[in-house]
C-alpha cells in the first residue's frame, strides 16, 4: 500500500478538484432549466482523476529515486 500512495492521492485530488471547480464555475452560471448530462461530467471527472493519478505516480517515483 505504501507504493500506491501517490497514485491514490492523485486520483482523489483530481476527481474531487474537478467536481469542486465544476460546481463553483459552471453550475452557478447555468439556469436550472437547462439540462446537463451527468454521465459526461462524471466521465470527465474520472479521466481527470486518472490524469492526476498518473502525475502522482510519476512524482512518487521521482522522489523515491532521488532518495537512493
C-alpha positions in Angstrom: 0.0 0.0 0.0 3.0 2.3 0.6 3.9 2.3 -3.1 0.3 3.3 -4.1 0.1 6.4 -2.0 0.9 8.8 -4.9 -1.5 7.2 -7.3 -4.4 7.0 -4.9 -3.9 10.6 -3.5 -3.5 11.9 -7.1 -6.7 10.2 -8.2 -8.7 11.5 -5.3 -7.3 15.0 -5.6 -8.0 15.1 -9.4 -11.5 13.8 -9.1 -12.7 16.0 -6.2 -10.9 19.0 -7.5 -12.6 18.8 -10.9 -16.0 18.3 -9.3 -15.5 21.2 -7.0 -14.3 23.5 -9.7 -17.2 22.4 -12.0 -19.7 23.2 -9.3 -18.2 26.6 -8.5 -17.6 27.7 -12.1 -20.3 26.1 -14.2 -23.2 25.1 -12.1 -23.6 28.6 -10.6 -23.9 30.2 -14.0 -26.3 27.6 -15.6 -30.0 28.1 -15.1 -31.8 25.2 -13.5 -34.0 24.7 -16.6 -31.0 23.7 -18.7 -30.2 20.0 -18.7 -26.8 18.7 -18.1 -25.6 15.2 -18.9 -24.4 14.0 -15.6 -22.7 11.0 -17.1 -20.4 13.2 -19.1 -19.5 15.2 -16.1 -18.6 12.0 -14.1 -16.7 10.6 -17.0 -14.6 13.7 -17.4 -14.0 13.8 -13.6 -12.8 10.2 -13.7 -10.5 11.0 -16.7 -9.1 14.0 -14.8 -8.6 11.7 -11.7 -6.7 9.2 -13.9 -4.5 12.0 -15.2 -3.7 13.2 -11.7 -3.1 9.6 -10.6 -0.5 9.3 -13.4 1.1 12.5 -12.3 1.1 11.4 -8.7 2.7 8.1 -9.7 5.5 9.9 -11.6 6.2 12.3 -8.7 6.3 9.5 -6.2 8.8 7.5 -8.4 10.9 10.6 -9.0 11.1 11.3 -5.2 11.9 7.6 -4.5 14.8 7.6 -7.0 16.1 10.9 -5.6 16.3 9.4 -2.0 18.5 6.5 -3.2 
